[in-house]
């Protein structure tokens, strides 16, 4: 089921009898959705039934024009342009006529590693007239053309990382050019995430250590994290498991499972194995596996 179908009770209406075609790419889900002149509305009712926060990068494919509305903004997109859309808040998407939408489903937790303030960027048109945006658009189309069934499992994480680096680079430039004013809380949250990423391999990465490293009060840090969708402990665990999964999926892995677990801060191989199975549905020794997909954050 594509992101459009999974997270909206008003699914995309196929145009000319077309079917939704989708593929996995690491944590990403890439779909081509044939749609009629009207796509769908994601109302407050659908938002209440959304299972997890997933952003979409929508590229109108073979489309005269589409319009995405969210957060009081309106993105008018021509063929190849793209935008971000947050499925945890209401939005509308409309097309002038039958077309194919290239949709990349991105878990919010993954997006935050590359785009620190995505809520400020929903329904902002990313025109291919800009060279960086054009590069992203061309890459996404070529990615689908090359891997219509998804890349091989041994390459999926690397392809996912490359895809997110390009998308993140385009939005980083947008943030810089717009000189968006950020609140002190947003800046502190970004610093916390950055500190965690830099010290992910430290087995003694604790809230006290993070607060000291970011030069903020522990209690204030927990209040900031309460605005997010997972606790600090769960965020650190998830990120460690993601990096371990990348290591395990490497085609020329030289480290043992235990070495990888200890490398990324786990103090017990038993704890690592249990946490890994809970997230990916298989034991570390059987990863990568076609049935292994991260549990929803």
Backbone torsions as a table, in degrees:
resi	resn	phi	psi	omega
1	UNK	NA	131.1	-177.1
2	UNK	-74.6	164.7	175.8
3	UNK	-55.9	-38.1	-180.0
4	UNK	-61.3	-43.7	-176.8
5	UNK	-75.8	-38.8	-173.6
6	UNK	-69.7	-38.9	-170.6
7	UNK	-103.5	5.0	176.2
8	UNK	-130.4	136.1	175.5
9	UNK	-77.4	-11.5	175.1
10	UNK	-111.6	83.3	-172.0
11	UNK	-68.4	164.6	178.1
12	UNK	-60.0	141.0	179.3
13	UNK	-94.9	113.4	-178.0
14	UNK	-61.2	140.4	177.7
15	UNK	-95.8	137.0	177.2
16	UNK	55.0	37.8	176.3
17	UNK	72.3	11.4	-178.7
18	UNK	-68.4	162.7	179.5
19	UNK	-119.6	152.8	174.6
20	UNK	-73.3	128.2	177.9
21	UNK	-114.3	131.9	-173.3
22	UNK	-140.2	159.4	179.3
23	UNK	-152.0	150.5	175.7
24	UNK	-92.2	146.5	175.2
25	UNK	-143.2	85.0	-173.3
26	UNK	64.2	-123.9	178.6
27	UNK	-84.5	-7.5	-178.7
28	UNK	-88.0	152.7	169.8
29	UNK	-125.1	120.6	-176.7
30	UNK	-109.4	129.6	-177.1
31	UNK	-133.7	147.9	166.5
32	UNK	-112.4	119.3	-172.8
33	UNK	-116.0	108.9	173.2
34	UNK	-73.9	127.8	-176.8
35	UNK	-130.7	155.6	174.6
36	UNK	-81.8	-167.9	-174.8
37	UNK	-63.9	-23.7	178.9
38	UNK	-121.8	133.7	-177.3
39	UNK	-94.2	-83.6	177.7
40	UNK	-167.9	167.4	171.8
41	UNK	-115.0	137.8	177.7
42	UNK	-110.8	97.9	-171.9
43	UNK	-91.6	-179.4	178.2
44	UNK	-59.0	-32.6	179.9
45	UNK	-66.1	-45.4	178.8
46	UNK	-64.9	-38.4	178.9
47	UNK	-58.1	-41.5	-179.4
48	UNK	-64.2	-22.2	-179.1
49	UNK	-104.3	9.5	178.3
50	UNK	-77.1	126.0	-174.2
51	UNK	-73.6	-36.6	-178.6
52	UNK	-153.4	161.7	-176.1
53	UNK	-82.2	114.3	178.8
54	UNK	-131.2	132.2	175.4
55	UNK	-95.9	153.3	177.3
56	UNK	-121.4	139.5	167.0
57	UNK	-104.8	113.2	-174.9
58	UNK	-102.0	124.1	174.8
59	UNK	-116.5	108.1	175.9
60	UNK	-59.8	121.7	-175.4
61	UNK	-110.7	120.6	-176.8
62	UNK	58.5	47.5	-174.4
63	UNK	-128.0	138.4	177.3
64	UNK	-69.4	-49.6	180.0
65	UNK	-165.1	143.6	171.3
66	UNK	-134.5	158.5	-178.6
67	UNK	-130.3	129.0	175.1
68	UNK	-117.1	127.2	-180.0
69	UNK	-119.1	128.5	176.4
70	UNK	-163.1	144.4	176.7
71	UNK	55.8	32.5	179.0
72	UNK	77.9	4.0	179.0
73	UNK	-107.7	156.5	-179.1
74	UNK	-132.2	121.1	178.3
75	UNK	-106.5	114.4	176.2
76	UNK	-98.2	117.1	-170.4
77	UNK	-115.1	133.9	169.9
78	UNK	-96.4	-178.7	-178.0
79	UNK	-58.1	124.7	177.9
80	UNK	95.1	-19.7	177.9
81	UNK	-70.7	162.5	179.7
82	UNK	-146.6	167.9	179.4
83	UNK	-154.6	169.9	174.6
84	UNK	-101.3	145.5	178.5
85	UNK	-139.8	129.0	-177.1
86	UNK	-98.6	118.5	-176.6
87	UNK	-77.9	-3.7	177.5
88	UNK	-91.7	2.4	177.4
89	UNK	-135.4	154.6	-177.4
90	UNK	-61.6	146.4	174.2
91	UNK	-159.9	162.2	175.0
92	UNK	-125.1	144.7	173.1
93	UNK	-131.1	129.7	-179.9
94	UNK	-133.8	148.1	177.0
95	UNK	-125.0	147.9	179.3
96	UNK	-69.2	-30.0	-178.2
97	UNK	-161.1	178.3	179.7
98	UNK	-55.8	136.2	179.6
99	UNK	-161.0	178.0	175.8
100	UNK	-115.4	129.2	178.8
101	UNK	-101.0	125.7	172.4
102	UNK	-91.2	115.2	-170.6
103	UNK	-118.6	127.5	176.6
104	UNK	-113.1	111.8	178.1
105	UNK	-84.0	122.5	-176.2
106	UNK	-122.8	118.2	174.5
107	UNK	-57.5	139.9	-176.6
108	UNK	-57.6	-38.9	-178.8
109	UNK	-64.1	-33.7	176.0
110	UNK	-72.6	-43.8	-178.8
111	UNK	-59.7	-38.8	-177.3
112	UNK	-63.0	-23.0	177.7
113	UNK	-71.8	-20.3	-176.6
114	UNK	-117.3	-26.6	-179.6
115	UNK	-128.5	98.5	-170.8
116	UNK	-65.2	-29.5	-174.4
117	UNK	-129.0	62.6	-174.6
118	UNK	-64.7	-27.6	-178.7
119	UNK	-61.7	-23.2	-179.9
120	UNK	-83.0	-5.8	-169.4
121	UNK	-120.4	4.1	178.8
122	UNK	-67.4	146.9	178.1
123	UNK	54.1	38.2	170.9
124	UNK	-110.3	120.5	-176.7
125	UNK	-68.3	128.2	175.6
126	UNK	-106.8	94.3	-172.6
127	UNK	-78.9	140.2	178.0
128	UNK	-72.4	-3.9	172.8
129	UNK	-65.5	-25.4	173.0
130	UNK	-80.2	133.2	-173.3
131	UNK	-62.0	-40.3	-179.8
132	UNK	-66.7	-43.6	177.8
133	UNK	-62.6	-39.5	177.5
134	UNK	-62.4	-37.0	177.5
135	UNK	-64.0	-43.5	178.7
136	UNK	-62.2	-46.3	-178.6
137	UNK	-61.4	-46.7	179.1
138	UNK	-62.2	-40.5	-179.7
139	UNK	-62.2	-45.5	-178.5
140	UNK	-62.3	-41.1	179.2
141	UNK	-66.7	-42.3	179.1
142	UNK	-67.6	-33.8	178.0
143	UNK	-61.7	-45.1	179.7
144	UNK	-66.9	-41.2	-179.3
145	UNK	-63.9	-35.7	-177.6
146	UNK	-80.7	-35.8	-176.1
147	UNK	-127.0	65.9	-178.7
148	UNK	-64.1	-19.7	176.6
149	UNK	-106.3	9.1	-176.8
150	UNK	92.1	150.3	179.8
151	UNK	-69.8	161.4	175.7
152	UNK	-56.5	149.3	-177.9
153	UNK	-56.1	-34.4	-178.4
154	UNK	-68.3	-18.8	-178.4
155	UNK	-111.6	-8.3	-170.4
156	UNK	-59.8	-43.7	-177.2
157	UNK	-66.8	-40.2	179.6
158	UNK	-65.7	-41.1	178.3
159	UNK	-65.2	-41.1	177.4
160	UNK	-59.5	-45.3	-179.5
161	UNK	-64.3	-42.0	178.6
162	UNK	-63.7	-40.8	179.0
163	UNK	-61.7	-47.1	-178.3
164	UNK	-68.7	-32.2	177.5
165	UNK	-63.4	-40.7	178.3
166	UNK	-67.3	-47.6	179.7
167	UNK	-61.5	-45.3	179.4
168	UNK	-62.0	-38.3	178.7
169	UNK	-63.6	-39.1	179.1
170	UNK	-64.2	-42.7	-178.4
171	UNK	-77.1	-26.0	174.4
172	UNK	-65.2	-40.8	176.8
173	UNK	-63.7	-38.9	179.4
174	UNK	-63.5	-44.0	178.9
175	UNK	-61.3	-39.9	-179.4
176	UNK	-66.8	-43.0	-177.6
177	UNK	-72.2	-30.3	179.9
178	UNK	-83.0	-13.5	-177.9
179	UNK	48.1	50.3	-177.2
180	UNK	-63.0	131.0	177.3
181	UNK	-78.5	127.6	-178.1
182	UNK	-114.8	143.2	178.7
183	UNK	-71.8	160.9	177.6
184	UNK	-59.7	-37.5	179.5
185	UNK	-62.2	-43.0	179.7
186	UNK	-63.6	-40.7	178.7
187	UNK	-63.8	-42.4	179.6
188	UNK	-65.5	-39.9	177.9
189	UNK	-62.5	-39.4	178.0
190	UNK	-65.2	-39.5	178.6
191	UNK	-65.3	-38.7	178.4
192	UNK	-62.2	-47.9	179.7
193	UNK	-61.6	-41.2	-179.9
194	UNK	-63.8	-41.7	179.5
195	UNK	-63.5	-42.8	179.3
196	UNK	-61.7	-44.5	-179.1
197	UNK	-61.5	-38.9	-178.0
198	UNK	-71.9	-24.9	-175.1
199	UNK	-118.5	25.0	-174.8
200	UNK	-62.2	-28.9	-177.9
201	UNK	-83.1	-5.9	-178.5
202	UNK	-79.3	116.1	-179.5
203	UNK	-66.2	-16.8	-179.8
204	UNK	-101.9	27.4	177.0
205	UNK	-75.5	98.3	-176.7
206	UNK	-116.8	165.4	175.4
207	UNK	-55.8	-38.2	178.7
208	UNK	-62.8	-43.6	179.9
209	UNK	-66.6	-38.8	179.3
210	UNK	-65.3	-47.0	179.9
211	UNK	-60.4	-42.5	179.3
212	UNK	-64.5	-42.2	-179.6
213	UNK	-65.7	-32.4	179.6
214	UNK	-92.7	-3.1	178.5
215	UNK	57.8	47.5	174.6
216	UNK	-133.8	164.8	-179.8
217	UNK	-73.9	140.7	-178.7
218	UNK	-59.4	-44.5	-178.9
219	UNK	-63.0	-42.4	178.3
220	UNK	-63.6	-38.1	179.4
221	UNK	-62.5	-41.5	178.8
222	UNK	-67.2	-33.4	176.7
223	UNK	-66.1	-39.7	177.3
224	UNK	-63.0	-43.4	-178.0
225	UNK	-67.9	-25.6	178.5
226	UNK	-62.8	-20.6	177.6
227	UNK	-77.4	-15.2	178.8
228	UNK	-89.4	-178.0	-175.0
229	UNK	-101.2	5.1	175.9
230	UNK	-152.2	152.5	179.6
231	UNK	-70.8	166.7	177.3
232	UNK	-59.0	-43.4	-178.2
233	UNK	-61.4	-43.0	-179.6
234	UNK	-69.6	-35.7	177.9
235	UNK	-63.5	-47.0	-179.9
236	UNK	-62.7	-44.2	179.2
237	UNK	-60.8	-46.0	-179.0
238	UNK	-61.8	-44.8	-178.3
239	UNK	-65.7	-37.4	177.4
240	UNK	-64.9	-41.4	178.9
241	UNK	-65.7	-38.6	178.5
242	UNK	-62.2	-43.2	-179.8
243	UNK	-69.2	-37.1	175.6
244	UNK	-62.8	-40.9	178.4
245	UNK	-62.3	-38.6	178.0
246	UNK	-62.7	-44.2	179.2
247	UNK	-62.5	-43.9	-178.1
248	UNK	-65.8	-29.8	-177.8
249	UNK	-84.2	-8.5	-178.7
250	UNK	-61.7	137.9	-175.9
251	UNK	-68.7	-30.3	-179.5
252	UNK	-119.7	57.7	-178.4
253	UNK	-70.7	132.1	-178.7
254	UNK	-110.2	-14.8	-178.7
255	UNK	-96.3	152.3	174.9
256	UNK	-78.3	168.3	179.4
257	UNK	-60.3	-43.6	-179.8
258	UNK	-63.9	-41.3	179.3
259	UNK	-62.9	-40.9	178.7
260	UNK	-64.0	-43.3	180.0
261	UNK	-60.2	-46.4	-179.1
262	UNK	-69.6	-32.4	178.9
263	UNK	-59.7	-36.1	-176.7
264	UNK	-102.5	30.8	166.3
265	UNK	91.1	-1.3	176.9
266	UNK	-76.4	137.5	-178.5
267	UNK	-99.5	-8.0	-177.9
268	UNK	-140.9	127.0	177.4
269	UNK	-65.1	-32.9	178.5
270	UNK	-65.3	-46.0	177.9
271	UNK	-61.6	-42.2	178.6
272	UNK	-61.1	-47.8	-178.4
273	UNK	-60.4	-41.8	179.8
274	UNK	-66.5	-45.0	-179.4
275	UNK	-66.4	-38.0	-179.6
276	UNK	-65.7	-44.8	179.4
277	UNK	-63.2	-38.9	-179.7
278	UNK	-63.6	-36.0	-177.8
279	UNK	-84.1	-41.4	-172.0
280	UNK	-106.0	-8.1	175.1
281	UNK	81.6	-1.8	176.9
282	UNK	-138.4	161.9	177.5
283	UNK	-74.7	157.8	178.6
284	UNK	-56.0	-33.8	-178.5
285	UNK	-68.5	-19.9	-179.5
286	UNK	-103.5	8.5	-178.9
287	UNK	-99.3	141.1	-0.2
288	UNK	-78.1	151.8	-177.4
289	UNK	-142.2	140.2	-177.8
290	UNK	-53.2	-28.5	-177.4
291	UNK	-89.9	-0.9	-175.1
292	UNK	-86.3	110.6	174.8
293	UNK	-132.0	139.3	179.4
294	UNK	-58.7	140.7	174.4
295	UNK	-67.3	150.9	-179.4
296	UNK	-59.2	136.8	179.7
297	UNK	-76.1	NA	NA
